Amino acid sequence: MNLLSPEKITKELVKIADWFYLDKSIEKEFKLKNFADALAFIIKIGIEAEKMDHHPDILLHSWNKVKITLSTHTAGGLTENDIKLAQIIDKIGL
């Protein structure tokens, strides 16, 4: 899996709203209606991530907030898989 160049990362971030590049990863925080919705959101992400065999770091905090961090650890940074999963997660979060 090839790392994305800094130029490609900048270009891809325009396509995925509210994701931020930080320390070789991208992250976004989602605010859900309640705790149950936050848990359901996490489960949906988990199902899609498993299908891709690409697993994000997920943090549930403040009872209704979910922070997702994506990076391809084996590649040492961002790859196309991270961008693709971010797009899927955004669709789930609608």
C-alpha positions as CSV (number, residue, x, y, z in Angstrom):
1,M,0.0,0.0,0.0
2,N,1.5,3.3,-1.1
3,L,1.6,6.4,1.1
4,L,-0.2,9.5,-0.2
5,S,2.0,12.4,-1.1
6,P,1.5,15.7,0.8
7,E,-0.1,17.2,-2.4
8,K,-2.4,14.2,-2.7
9,I,-3.5,14.5,0.9
10,T,-4.3,18.1,0.5
11,K,-6.3,17.3,-2.7
12,E,-8.2,14.4,-0.9
13,L,-9.0,16.4,2.2
14,V,-11.1,18.8,0.0
15,K,-13.4,15.8,-0.8
16,I,-14.0,14.7,2.8
17,A,-15.5,17.5,4.8
18,D,-14.2,18.2,8.3
19,W,-11.5,15.6,8.4
20,F,-8.2,17.0,9.6
21,Y,-4.7,15.8,8.9
22,L,-2.6,15.3,12.0
23,D,0.5,13.3,12.7
24,K,0.3,11.0,9.6
25,S,-3.4,10.3,10.1
26,I,-6.8,12.0,9.5
27,E,-9.4,12.4,12.1
28,K,-12.9,13.6,12.6
29,E,-15.3,13.9,15.5
30,F,-19.0,13.2,15.1
31,K,-21.7,14.3,17.5
32,L,-24.6,12.0,17.7
33,K,-28.1,12.5,19.2
34,N,-27.5,10.2,22.2
35,F,-25.4,7.4,23.6
36,A,-27.4,4.7,21.8
37,D,-26.9,6.4,18.5
38,A,-23.2,6.8,19.1
39,L,-22.9,3.1,19.8
40,A,-24.9,2.2,16.7
41,F,-22.7,4.5,14.6
42,I,-19.6,2.7,16.0
43,I,-21.1,-0.7,15.1
44,K,-21.8,0.4,11.5
45,I,-18.3,1.7,11.1
46,G,-16.9,-1.6,12.5
47,I,-18.9,-3.6,9.9
48,E,-17.6,-1.5,7.0
49,A,-14.1,-1.4,8.3
50,E,-14.0,-5.2,8.7
51,K,-15.2,-5.6,5.1
52,M,-12.2,-3.6,4.0
53,D,-9.9,-5.2,6.5
54,H,-8.9,-1.7,7.5
55,H,-9.5,-0.8,11.1
56,P,-9.8,2.8,12.5
57,D,-9.1,4.0,16.0
58,I,-12.4,4.8,17.5
59,L,-13.0,6.8,20.7
60,L,-16.5,7.3,22.2
61,H,-16.5,10.1,24.8
62,S,-18.9,12.6,26.4
63,W,-21.8,10.1,25.9
64,N,-22.6,11.1,22.3
65,K,-19.3,12.0,20.6
66,V,-17.3,9.6,18.4
67,K,-13.8,10.5,17.3
68,I,-12.4,8.5,14.3
69,T,-8.7,8.4,13.5
70,L,-7.6,6.8,10.2
71,S,-4.0,5.8,9.2
72,T,-2.5,2.7,7.6
73,H,-0.2,1.6,10.3
74,T,1.6,-1.0,8.2
75,A,2.4,1.8,5.6
76,G,3.3,4.4,8.2
77,G,0.8,7.0,7.2
78,L,-2.2,7.8,4.9
79,T,-3.1,5.6,1.9
80,E,-6.1,5.5,-0.4
81,N,-7.8,3.0,2.0
82,D,-7.9,5.7,4.6
83,I,-9.6,8.2,2.3
84,K,-12.1,5.5,1.0
85,L,-13.0,4.5,4.6
86,A,-13.4,8.2,5.6
87,Q,-15.9,8.6,2.7
88,I,-17.8,5.5,3.8
89,I,-17.9,6.7,7.4
90,D,-19.2,10.1,6.3
91,K,-22.1,8.4,4.5
92,I,-22.9,6.3,7.7
93,G,-22.8,9.5,9.8
94,L,-25.5,11.3,7.7
